[in-house]
Amino acid sequence: MSNQIIQFRNLHLGIAALTIGLVGLSYGLWPSMVLPLLLDFKVESVDLNHVFRAMMGLYLGFATYWIIGIFKLEHWRHATLSNIIFMGGLALGRIVSIIVDGIPSVAFLIGTVVETLFMLWGVLNLKINYPFIAKARSLPIK
């Protein structure tokens, strides 16, 4: 493995990719078997299976891009930005739901905290690491 891959800045993208990849697979591989166990409802229609398999594709697509960001320095910044937006969007949606719908189960509360922490970690990671990456690649620092 190259020195580029084994960097602390990549830990954020790696853990996020693994986590979101596993969540995506749990939603999409066997929705009618897995989701009743995880989410306490039955998936009984083709349309609902379709929705969760599409979510799986979206989650796996983002996880793939975050892995590309680990291996390709020129993608690191955009992979990190997409991770911040993805995790922040999930966290914001959950926070709105807490305000509007009330307190969810412990699993969803943990999800809210984890997504918020990933978003904040990404912002910090970007702030700390991007100036060094830009300088190394002669990119404009914005």
TORTIPA-377202 format. One record per residue: residue in one letter; x, y, z of N, C-alpha, C in turn. Coordinates in steps of 0.2 Angstrom, whole numbers. Layout:
{aa = A | n_east = X | n_north = Y | n_up = Z | ca_east = X | ca_north = Y | ca_up = Z | c_east = X | c_north = Y | c_up = Z} $
...
***
This chain:
{aa = M | n_east = 4 | n_north = -6 | n_up = 0 | ca_east = 0 | ca_north = 0 | ca_up = 0 | c_east = 4 | c_north = 6 | c_up = 0} $
{aa = S | n_east = 2 | n_north = 11 | n_up = -4 | ca_east = 6 | ca_north = 17 | ca_up = -4 | c_east = 5 | c_north = 21 | c_up = 2} $
{aa = N | n_east = 10 | n_north = 26 | n_up = 3 | ca_east = 9 | ca_north = 30 | ca_up = 9 | c_east = 3 | c_north = 35 | c_up = 9} $
{aa = Q | n_east = 1 | n_north = 36 | n_up = 2 | ca_east = -5 | ca_north = 41 | ca_up = 1 | c_east = -11 | c_north = 38 | c_up = 5} $
{aa = I | n_east = -12 | n_north = 31 | n_up = 4 | ca_east = -18 | ca_north = 28 | ca_up = 7 | c_east = -18 | c_north = 27 | c_up = 14} $
{aa = I | n_east = -12 | n_north = 26 | n_up = 17 | ca_east = -12 | ca_north = 26 | ca_up = 24 | c_east = -11 | c_north = 32 | c_up = 27} $
{aa = Q | n_east = -16 | n_north = 36 | n_up = 28 | ca_east = -16 | ca_north = 43 | ca_up = 30 | c_east = -22 | c_north = 44 | c_up = 35} $
{aa = F | n_east = -21 | n_north = 47 | n_up = 41 | ca_east = -26 | ca_north = 48 | ca_up = 46 | c_east = -32 | c_north = 51 | c_up = 42} $
{aa = R | n_east = -31 | n_north = 56 | n_up = 38 | ca_east = -36 | ca_north = 60 | ca_up = 34 | c_east = -41 | c_north = 55 | c_up = 31} $
{aa = N | n_east = -39 | n_north = 49 | n_up = 29 | ca_east = -43 | ca_north = 44 | ca_up = 25 | c_east = -47 | c_north = 40 | c_up = 30} $
{aa = L | n_east = -46 | n_north = 40 | n_up = 36 | ca_east = -49 | ca_north = 36 | ca_up = 41 | c_east = -57 | c_north = 38 | c_up = 41} $
{aa = H | n_east = -58 | n_north = 44 | n_up = 40 | ca_east = -65 | ca_north = 47 | ca_up = 40 | c_east = -69 | c_north = 44 | c_up = 34} $
{aa = L | n_east = -66 | n_north = 44 | n_up = 28 | ca_east = -69 | ca_north = 42 | ca_up = 22 | c_east = -70 | c_north = 34 | c_up = 23} $
{aa = G | n_east = -65 | n_north = 31 | n_up = 25 | ca_east = -65 | ca_north = 23 | ca_up = 26 | c_east = -70 | c_north = 21 | c_up = 30} $
{aa = I | n_east = -70 | n_north = 24 | n_up = 36 | ca_east = -76 | ca_north = 21 | ca_up = 41 | c_east = -83 | c_north = 23 | c_up = 38} $
{aa = A | n_east = -83 | n_north = 29 | n_up = 35 | ca_east = -90 | ca_north = 31 | ca_up = 33 | c_east = -92 | c_north = 26 | c_up = 27} $
{aa = A | n_east = -87 | n_north = 25 | n_up = 23 | ca_east = -89 | ca_north = 20 | ca_up = 17 | c_east = -91 | c_north = 13 | c_up = 19} $
{aa = L | n_east = -87 | n_north = 11 | n_up = 24 | ca_east = -89 | ca_north = 4 | ca_up = 27 | c_east = -96 | c_north = 4 | c_up = 30} $
{aa = T | n_east = -97 | n_north = 9 | n_up = 34 | ca_east = -103 | ca_north = 10 | ca_up = 38 | c_east = -109 | c_north = 11 | c_up = 33} $
{aa = I | n_east = -109 | n_north = 15 | n_up = 29 | ca_east = -114 | ca_north = 17 | ca_up = 24 | c_east = -115 | c_north = 11 | c_up = 19} $
{aa = G | n_east = -109 | n_north = 8 | n_up = 17 | ca_east = -110 | ca_north = 2 | ca_up = 13 | c_east = -114 | c_north = -4 | c_up = 16} $
{aa = L | n_east = -112 | n_north = -5 | n_up = 22 | ca_east = -116 | ca_north = -10 | ca_up = 26 | c_east = -123 | c_north = -9 | c_up = 27} $
{aa = V | n_east = -125 | n_north = -2 | n_up = 29 | ca_east = -132 | ca_north = 0 | ca_up = 30 | c_east = -135 | c_north = -1 | c_up = 23} $
{aa = G | n_east = -132 | n_north = 1 | n_up = 18 | ca_east = -135 | ca_north = 1 | ca_up = 11 | c_east = -137 | c_north = -7 | c_up = 9} $
{aa = L | n_east = -132 | n_north = -11 | n_up = 11 | ca_east = -133 | ca_north = -18 | ca_up = 9 | c_east = -139 | c_north = -21 | c_up = 14} $
{aa = S | n_east = -139 | n_north = -19 | n_up = 20 | ca_east = -144 | ca_north = -21 | ca_up = 24 | c_east = -151 | c_north = -19 | c_up = 22} $
{aa = Y | n_east = -152 | n_north = -13 | n_up = 19 | ca_east = -158 | ca_north = -10 | ca_up = 16 | c_east = -160 | c_north = -14 | c_up = 10} $
{aa = G | n_east = -155 | n_north = -16 | n_up = 6 | ca_east = -157 | ca_north = -18 | ca_up = -1 | c_east = -156 | c_north = -25 | c_up = -3} $
{aa = L | n_east = -152 | n_north = -29 | n_up = 0 | ca_east = -151 | ca_north = -36 | ca_up = -2 | c_east = -158 | c_north = -40 | c_up = -1} $
{aa = W | n_east = -160 | n_north = -40 | n_up = 5 | ca_east = -166 | ca_north = -44 | ca_up = 6 | c_east = -171 | c_north = -39 | c_up = 11} $
{aa = P | n_east = -174 | n_north = -34 | n_up = 8 | ca_east = -178 | ca_north = -30 | ca_up = 11 | c_east = -184 | c_north = -33 | c_up = 15} $
{aa = S | n_east = -187 | n_north = -38 | n_up = 12 | ca_east = -193 | ca_north = -41 | ca_up = 15 | c_east = -191 | c_north = -45 | c_up = 21} $
{aa = M | n_east = -184 | n_north = -47 | n_up = 22 | ca_east = -182 | ca_north = -51 | ca_up = 28 | c_east = -179 | c_north = -47 | c_up = 33} $
{aa = V | n_east = -174 | n_north = -42 | n_up = 31 | ca_east = -170 | ca_north = -38 | ca_up = 35 | c_east = -174 | c_north = -32 | c_up = 38} $
{aa = L | n_east = -178 | n_north = -29 | n_up = 34 | ca_east = -181 | ca_north = -23 | ca_up = 37 | c_east = -186 | c_north = -24 | c_up = 42} $
{aa = P | n_east = -190 | n_north = -29 | n_up = 42 | ca_east = -194 | ca_north = -30 | ca_up = 48 | c_east = -190 | c_north = -31 | c_up = 55} $
{aa = L | n_east = -184 | n_north = -34 | n_up = 54 | ca_east = -180 | ca_north = -35 | ca_up = 60 | c_east = -177 | c_north = -28 | c_up = 62} $
{aa = L | n_east = -175 | n_north = -24 | n_up = 57 | ca_east = -172 | ca_north = -18 | ca_up = 59 | c_east = -177 | c_north = -12 | c_up = 60} $
{aa = L | n_east = -182 | n_north = -11 | n_up = 57 | ca_east = -186 | ca_north = -6 | ca_up = 57 | c_east = -193 | c_north = -7 | c_up = 59} $
{aa = D | n_east = -195 | n_north = -13 | n_up = 61 | ca_east = -201 | ca_north = -14 | ca_up = 64 | c_east = -207 | c_north = -13 | c_up = 59} $
{aa = F | n_east = -206 | n_north = -15 | n_up = 53 | ca_east = -212 | ca_north = -14 | ca_up = 48 | c_east = -211 | c_north = -19 | c_up = 42} $
{aa = K | n_east = -216 | n_north = -22 | n_up = 39 | ca_east = -215 | ca_north = -27 | ca_up = 34 | c_east = -215 | c_north = -23 | c_up = 27} $
{aa = V | n_east = -211 | n_north = -26 | n_up = 23 | ca_east = -210 | ca_north = -24 | ca_up = 16 | c_east = -214 | c_north = -29 | c_up = 12} $
{aa = E | n_east = -220 | n_north = -27 | n_up = 10 | ca_east = -224 | ca_north = -32 | ca_up = 6 | c_east = -225 | c_north = -30 | c_up = -1} $
{aa = S | n_east = -223 | n_north = -25 | n_up = -3 | ca_east = -225 | ca_north = -23 | ca_up = -10 | c_east = -218 | c_north = -23 | c_up = -15} $
{aa = V | n_east = -219 | n_north = -24 | n_up = -21 | ca_east = -214 | ca_north = -23 | ca_up = -26 | c_east = -211 | c_north = -16 | c_up = -25} $
{aa = D | n_east = -215 | n_north = -11 | n_up = -25 | ca_east = -213 | ca_north = -4 | ca_up = -25 | c_east = -209 | c_north = -2 | c_up = -19} $
{aa = L | n_east = -211 | n_north = -5 | n_up = -13 | ca_east = -207 | ca_north = -4 | ca_up = -7 | c_east = -200 | c_north = -7 | c_up = -7} $
{aa = N | n_east = -200 | n_north = -13 | n_up = -10 | ca_east = -193 | ca_north = -17 | ca_up = -11 | c_east = -189 | c_north = -12 | c_up = -16} $
{aa = H | n_east = -192 | n_north = -9 | n_up = -21 | ca_east = -189 | ca_north = -5 | ca_up = -26 | c_east = -186 | c_north = 1 | c_up = -23} $
{aa = V | n_east = -190 | n_north = 4 | n_up = -18 | ca_east = -187 | ca_north = 10 | ca_up = -15 | c_east = -181 | c_north = 8 | c_up = -11} $
{aa = F | n_east = -181 | n_north = 3 | n_up = -7 | ca_east = -175 | ca_north = 1 | ca_up = -3 | c_east = -169 | c_north = -1 | c_up = -7} $
{aa = R | n_east = -171 | n_north = -4 | n_up = -12 | ca_east = -165 | ca_north = -6 | ca_up = -17 | c_east = -162 | c_north = 0 | c_up = -20} $
{aa = A | n_east = -166 | n_north = 5 | n_up = -22 | ca_east = -163 | ca_north = 11 | ca_up = -24 | c_east = -159 | c_north = 14 | c_up = -19} $
{aa = M | n_east = -161 | n_north = 14 | n_up = -13 | ca_east = -157 | ca_north = 17 | ca_up = -7 | c_east = -151 | c_north = 14 | c_up = -7} $
{aa = M | n_east = -151 | n_north = 7 | n_up = -7 | ca_east = -145 | ca_north = 3 | ca_up = -7 | c_east = -140 | c_north = 6 | c_up = -12} $
{aa = G | n_east = -143 | n_north = 6 | n_up = -18 | ca_east = -138 | ca_north = 9 | ca_up = -24 | c_east = -135 | c_north = 16 | c_up = -23} $
{aa = L | n_east = -139 | n_north = 20 | n_up = -20 | ca_east = -137 | ca_north = 27 | ca_up = -18 | c_east = -132 | c_north = 26 | c_up = -13} $
{aa = Y | n_east = -133 | n_north = 23 | n_up = -8 | ca_east = -128 | ca_north = 22 | ca_up = -2 | c_east = -121 | c_north = 19 | c_up = -5} $
{aa = L | n_east = -122 | n_north = 13 | n_up = -9 | ca_east = -116 | ca_north = 10 | ca_up = -11 | c_east = -112 | c_north = 15 | c_up = -16} $
{aa = G | n_east = -116 | n_north = 19 | n_up = -20 | ca_east = -113 | ca_north = 23 | ca_up = -25 | c_east = -109 | c_north = 29 | c_up = -21} $
{aa = F | n_east = -111 | n_north = 31 | n_up = -16 | ca_east = -108 | ca_north = 36 | ca_up = -11 | c_east = -102 | c_north = 33 | c_up = -8} $
{aa = A | n_east = -103 | n_north = 27 | n_up = -5 | ca_east = -97 | ca_north = 23 | ca_up = -2 | c_east = -92 | c_north = 22 | c_up = -7} $
{aa = T | n_east = -93 | n_north = 20 | n_up = -13 | ca_east = -88 | ca_north = 19 | ca_up = -18 | c_east = -84 | c_north = 25 | c_up = -20} $
{aa = Y | n_east = -88 | n_north = 31 | n_up = -20 | ca_east = -84 | ca_north = 37 | ca_up = -22 | c_east = -80 | c_north = 39 | c_up = -16} $
{aa = W | n_east = -82 | n_north = 38 | n_up = -10 | ca_east = -77 | ca_north = 39 | ca_up = -4 | c_east = -71 | c_north = 35 | c_up = -4} $
{aa = I | n_east = -72 | n_north = 29 | n_up = -6 | ca_east = -66 | ca_north = 24 | ca_up = -7 | c_east = -61 | c_north = 27 | c_up = -12} $
{aa = I | n_east = -64 | n_north = 29 | n_up = -18 | ca_east = -60 | ca_north = 32 | ca_up = -23 | c_east = -56 | c_north = 38 | c_up = -20} $
{aa = G | n_east = -60 | n_north = 42 | n_up = -16 | ca_east = -56 | ca_north = 48 | ca_up = -13 | c_east = -50 | c_north = 46 | c_up = -9} $
{aa = I | n_east = -50 | n_north = 40 | n_up = -6 | ca_east = -45 | ca_north = 38 | ca_up = -2 | c_east = -39 | c_north = 36 | c_up = -7} $
{aa = F | n_east = -40 | n_north = 33 | n_up = -12 | ca_east = -35 | ca_north = 31 | ca_up = -17 | c_east = -33 | c_north = 36 | c_up = -22} $
{aa = K | n_east = -37 | n_north = 41 | n_up = -23 | ca_east = -35 | ca_north = 46 | ca_up = -28 | c_east = -35 | c_north = 53 | c_up = -25} $
{aa = L | n_east = -30 | n_north = 55 | n_up = -24 | ca_east = -29 | ca_north = 62 | ca_up = -20 | c_east = -33 | c_north = 67 | c_up = -24} $
{aa = E | n_east = -33 | n_north = 67 | n_up = -30 | ca_east = -37 | ca_north = 73 | ca_up = -34 | c_east = -45 | c_north = 72 | c_up = -32} $
{aa = H | n_east = -47 | n_north = 67 | n_up = -29 | ca_east = -54 | ca_north = 66 | ca_up = -28 | c_east = -56 | c_north = 67 | c_up = -20} $
{aa = W | n_east = -50 | n_north = 67 | n_up = -16 | ca_east = -51 | ca_north = 67 | ca_up = -9 | c_east = -56 | c_north = 73 | c_up = -7} $
{aa = R | n_east = -55 | n_north = 79 | n_up = -9 | ca_east = -58 | ca_north = 85 | ca_up = -7 | c_east = -66 | c_north = 84 | c_up = -8} $
{aa = H | n_east = -67 | n_north = 82 | n_up = -15 | ca_east = -74 | ca_north = 81 | ca_up = -17 | c_east = -78 | c_north = 75 | c_up = -13} $
{aa = A | n_east = -74 | n_north = 70 | n_up = -12 | ca_east = -77 | ca_north = 64 | ca_up = -8 | c_east = -78 | c_north = 66 | c_up = -1} $
{aa = T | n_east = -74 | n_north = 70 | n_up = 2 | ca_east = -75 | ca_north = 73 | ca_up = 9 | c_east = -81 | c_north = 77 | c_up = 9} $
{aa = L | n_east = -82 | n_north = 82 | n_up = 4 | ca_east = -87 | ca_north = 86 | ca_up = 3 | c_east = -94 | c_north = 82 | c_up = 2} $
{aa = S | n_east = -94 | n_north = 77 | n_up = -2 | ca_east = -100 | ca_north = 74 | ca_up = -3 | c_east = -102 | c_north = 70 | c_up = 4} $
{aa = N | n_east = -97 | n_north = 68 | n_up = 7 | ca_east = -98 | ca_north = 64 | ca_up = 14 | c_east = -101 | c_north = 69 | c_up = 19} $
{aa = I | n_east = -99 | n_north = 75 | n_up = 19 | ca_east = -101 | ca_north = 80 | ca_up = 24 | c_east = -109 | c_north = 82 | c_up = 22} $
{aa = I | n_east = -110 | n_north = 82 | n_up = 15 | ca_east = -117 | ca_north = 84 | ca_up = 13 | c_east = -122 | c_north = 78 | c_up = 14} $
{aa = F | n_east = -119 | n_north = 72 | n_up = 13 | ca_east = -123 | ca_north = 66 | ca_up = 14 | c_east = -125 | c_north = 65 | c_up = 21} $
{aa = M | n_east = -120 | n_north = 65 | n_up = 25 | ca_east = -121 | ca_north = 64 | ca_up = 33 | c_east = -125 | c_north = 69 | c_up = 36} $
{aa = G | n_east = -123 | n_north = 76 | n_up = 34 | ca_east = -127 | ca_north = 81 | ca_up = 36 | c_east = -134 | c_north = 81 | c_up = 34} $
{aa = G | n_east = -135 | n_north = 79 | n_up = 28 | ca_east = -142 | ca_north = 78 | ca_up = 26 | c_east = -146 | c_north = 73 | c_up = 30} $
{aa = L | n_east = -143 | n_north = 68 | n_up = 31 | ca_east = -146 | ca_north = 62 | ca_up = 35 | c_east = -148 | c_north = 65 | c_up = 42} $
{aa = A | n_east = -143 | n_north = 68 | n_up = 45 | ca_east = -143 | ca_north = 71 | ca_up = 52 | c_east = -149 | c_north = 76 | c_up = 52} $
{aa = L | n_east = -149 | n_north = 81 | n_up = 47 | ca_east = -154 | ca_north = 86 | ca_up = 47 | c_east = -161 | c_north = 83 | c_up = 47} $
{aa = G | n_east = -162 | n_north = 78 | n_up = 42 | ca_east = -168 | ca_north = 75 | ca_up = 42 | c_east = -170 | c_north = 72 | c_up = 48} $
{aa = R | n_east = -166 | n_north = 68 | n_up = 51 | ca_east = -167 | ca_north = 65 | ca_up = 58 | c_east = -169 | c_north = 70 | c_up = 63} $
{aa = I | n_east = -166 | n_north = 76 | n_up = 63 | ca_east = -167 | ca_north = 81 | ca_up = 68 | c_east = -174 | c_north = 84 | c_up = 67} $
{aa = V | n_east = -175 | n_north = 85 | n_up = 61 | ca_east = -182 | ca_north = 88 | ca_up = 59 | c_east = -187 | c_north = 83 | c_up = 61} $
{aa = S | n_east = -186 | n_north = 76 | n_up = 60 | ca_east = -191 | ca_north = 71 | ca_up = 62 | c_east = -192 | c_north = 71 | c_up = 70} $
{aa = I | n_east = -186 | n_north = 72 | n_up = 74 | ca_east = -187 | ca_north = 72 | ca_up = 81 | c_east = -191 | c_north = 78 | c_up = 83} $
{aa = I | n_east = -190 | n_north = 84 | n_up = 80 | ca_east = -194 | ca_north = 90 | ca_up = 82 | c_east = -201 | c_north = 89 | c_up = 80} $
{aa = V | n_east = -203 | n_north = 86 | n_up = 74 | ca_east = -210 | ca_north = 86 | ca_up = 72 | c_east = -213 | c_north = 79 | c_up = 74} $
{aa = D | n_east = -210 | n_north = 74 | n_up = 74 | ca_east = -213 | ca_north = 67 | ca_up = 76 | c_east = -211 | c_north = 65 | c_up = 83} $
{aa = G | n_east = -206 | n_north = 67 | n_up = 86 | ca_east = -205 | ca_north = 65 | ca_up = 93 | c_east = -198 | c_north = 61 | c_up = 93} $
{aa = I | n_east = -197 | n_north = 58 | n_up = 99 | ca_east = -191 | ca_north = 54 | ca_up = 100 | c_east = -191 | c_north = 47 | c_up = 97} $
{aa = P | n_east = -187 | n_north = 45 | n_up = 92 | ca_east = -187 | ca_north = 39 | ca_up = 89 | c_east = -184 | c_north = 33 | c_up = 94} $
{aa = S | n_east = -183 | n_north = 27 | n_up = 92 | ca_east = -180 | ca_north = 22 | ca_up = 95 | c_east = -172 | c_north = 24 | c_up = 96} $
{aa = V | n_east = -169 | n_north = 20 | n_up = 101 | ca_east = -162 | ca_north = 21 | ca_up = 103 | c_east = -158 | c_north = 20 | c_up = 96} $
{aa = A | n_east = -159 | n_north = 16 | n_up = 92 | ca_east = -155 | ca_north = 14 | ca_up = 86 | c_east = -155 | c_north = 21 | c_up = 82} $
{aa = F | n_east = -161 | n_north = 24 | n_up = 81 | ca_east = -161 | ca_north = 30 | ca_up = 77 | c_east = -158 | c_north = 36 | c_up = 80} $
{aa = L | n_east = -158 | n_north = 36 | n_up = 87 | ca_east = -155 | ca_north = 42 | ca_up = 90 | c_east = -147 | c_north = 41 | c_up = 89} $
{aa = I | n_east = -145 | n_north = 35 | n_up = 90 | ca_east = -138 | ca_north = 33 | ca_up = 89 | c_east = -136 | c_north = 35 | c_up = 82} $
{aa = G | n_east = -140 | n_north = 34 | n_up = 77 | ca_east = -139 | ca_north = 36 | ca_up = 70 | c_east = -138 | c_north = 43 | c_up = 69} $
{aa = T | n_east = -143 | n_north = 47 | n_up = 73 | ca_east = -143 | ca_north = 54 | ca_up = 72 | c_east = -136 | c_north = 57 | c_up = 75} $
{aa = V | n_east = -134 | n_north = 54 | n_up = 80 | ca_east = -127 | ca_north = 56 | ca_up = 83 | c_east = -121 | c_north = 54 | c_up = 79} $
{aa = V | n_east = -121 | n_north = 48 | n_up = 76 | ca_east = -116 | ca_north = 46 | ca_up = 72 | c_east = -116 | c_north = 50 | c_up = 66} $
{aa = E | n_east = -121 | n_north = 51 | n_up = 63 | ca_east = -121 | ca_north = 55 | ca_up = 56 | c_east = -119 | c_north = 62 | c_up = 58} $
{aa = T | n_east = -121 | n_north = 65 | n_up = 63 | ca_east = -119 | ca_north = 72 | ca_up = 65 | c_east = -111 | c_north = 72 | c_up = 66} $
{aa = L | n_east = -109 | n_north = 67 | n_up = 70 | ca_east = -101 | ca_north = 67 | ca_up = 71 | c_east = -98 | c_north = 66 | c_up = 64} $
{aa = F | n_east = -100 | n_north = 62 | n_up = 60 | ca_east = -97 | ca_north = 61 | ca_up = 53 | c_east = -96 | c_north = 67 | c_up = 50} $
{aa = M | n_east = -102 | n_north = 71 | n_up = 50 | ca_east = -102 | ca_north = 77 | ca_up = 46 | c_east = -97 | c_north = 82 | c_up = 49} $
{aa = L | n_east = -97 | n_north = 83 | n_up = 56 | ca_east = -92 | ca_north = 87 | ca_up = 59 | c_east = -85 | c_north = 85 | c_up = 58} $
{aa = W | n_east = -84 | n_north = 78 | n_up = 58 | ca_east = -77 | ca_north = 76 | ca_up = 57 | c_east = -75 | c_north = 77 | c_up = 50} $
{aa = G | n_east = -79 | n_north = 77 | n_up = 45 | ca_east = -78 | ca_north = 79 | ca_up = 38 | c_east = -76 | c_north = 86 | c_up = 38} $
{aa = V | n_east = -80 | n_north = 90 | n_up = 41 | ca_east = -78 | ca_north = 98 | ca_up = 41 | c_east = -71 | c_north = 99 | c_up = 43} $
{aa = L | n_east = -70 | n_north = 96 | n_up = 49 | ca_east = -64 | ca_north = 97 | ca_up = 52 | c_east = -58 | c_north = 94 | c_up = 48} $
{aa = N | n_east = -59 | n_north = 88 | n_up = 46 | ca_east = -54 | ca_north = 85 | ca_up = 41 | c_east = -53 | c_north = 89 | c_up = 35} $
{aa = L | n_east = -58 | n_north = 92 | n_up = 32 | ca_east = -57 | ca_north = 96 | ca_up = 26 | c_east = -53 | c_north = 102 | c_up = 28} $
{aa = K | n_east = -55 | n_north = 105 | n_up = 34 | ca_east = -51 | ca_north = 112 | ca_up = 36 | c_east = -44 | c_north = 110 | c_up = 37} $
{aa = I | n_east = -43 | n_north = 105 | n_up = 40 | ca_east = -36 | ca_north = 103 | ca_up = 42 | c_east = -31 | c_north = 101 | c_up = 36} $
{aa = N | n_east = -34 | n_north = 97 | n_up = 32 | ca_east = -30 | ca_north = 93 | ca_up = 27 | c_east = -30 | c_north = 97 | c_up = 20} $
{aa = Y | n_east = -36 | n_north = 100 | n_up = 18 | ca_east = -36 | ca_north = 102 | ca_up = 11 | c_east = -30 | c_north = 107 | c_up = 10} $
{aa = P | n_east = -28 | n_north = 112 | n_up = 14 | ca_east = -23 | ca_north = 117 | ca_up = 12 | c_east = -16 | c_north = 113 | c_up = 10} $
{aa = F | n_east = -15 | n_north = 107 | n_up = 14 | ca_east = -9 | ca_north = 103 | ca_up = 13 | c_east = -9 | c_north = 100 | c_up = 6} $
{aa = I | n_east = -15 | n_north = 97 | n_up = 5 | ca_east = -16 | ca_north = 93 | ca_up = -1 | c_east = -16 | c_north = 98 | c_up = -7} $
{aa = A | n_east = -19 | n_north = 104 | n_up = -7 | ca_east = -19 | ca_north = 109 | ca_up = -12 | c_east = -12 | c_north = 111 | c_up = -14} $
{aa = K | n_east = -8 | n_north = 112 | n_up = -8 | ca_east = -1 | ca_north = 114 | ca_up = -9 | c_east = 3 | c_north = 109 | c_up = -13} $
{aa = A | n_east = 2 | n_north = 103 | n_up = -11 | ca_east = 6 | ca_north = 97 | ca_up = -14 | c_east = 4 | c_north = 96 | c_up = -21} $
{aa = R | n_east = -2 | n_north = 98 | n_up = -23 | ca_east = -4 | ca_north = 97 | ca_up = -30 | c_east = -4 | c_north = 103 | c_up = -34} $
{aa = S | n_east = -2 | n_north = 109 | n_up = -31 | ca_east = -2 | ca_north = 115 | ca_up = -34 | c_east = -9 | c_north = 118 | c_up = -36} $
{aa = L | n_east = -14 | n_north = 116 | n_up = -31 | ca_east = -21 | ca_north = 118 | ca_up = -32 | c_east = -23 | c_north = 125 | c_up = -29} $
{aa = P | n_east = -28 | n_north = 128 | n_up = -31 | ca_east = -29 | ca_north = 135 | ca_up = -28 | c_east = -33 | c_north = 133 | c_up = -21} $
{aa = I | n_east = -31 | n_north = 136 | n_up = -16 | ca_east = -34 | ca_north = 135 | ca_up = -9 | c_east = -40 | c_north = 140 | c_up = -8} $
{aa = K | n_east = -46 | n_north = 137 | n_up = -8 | ca_east = -52 | ca_north = 141 | ca_up = -7 | c_east = -55 | c_north = 140 | c_up = 0} $
***
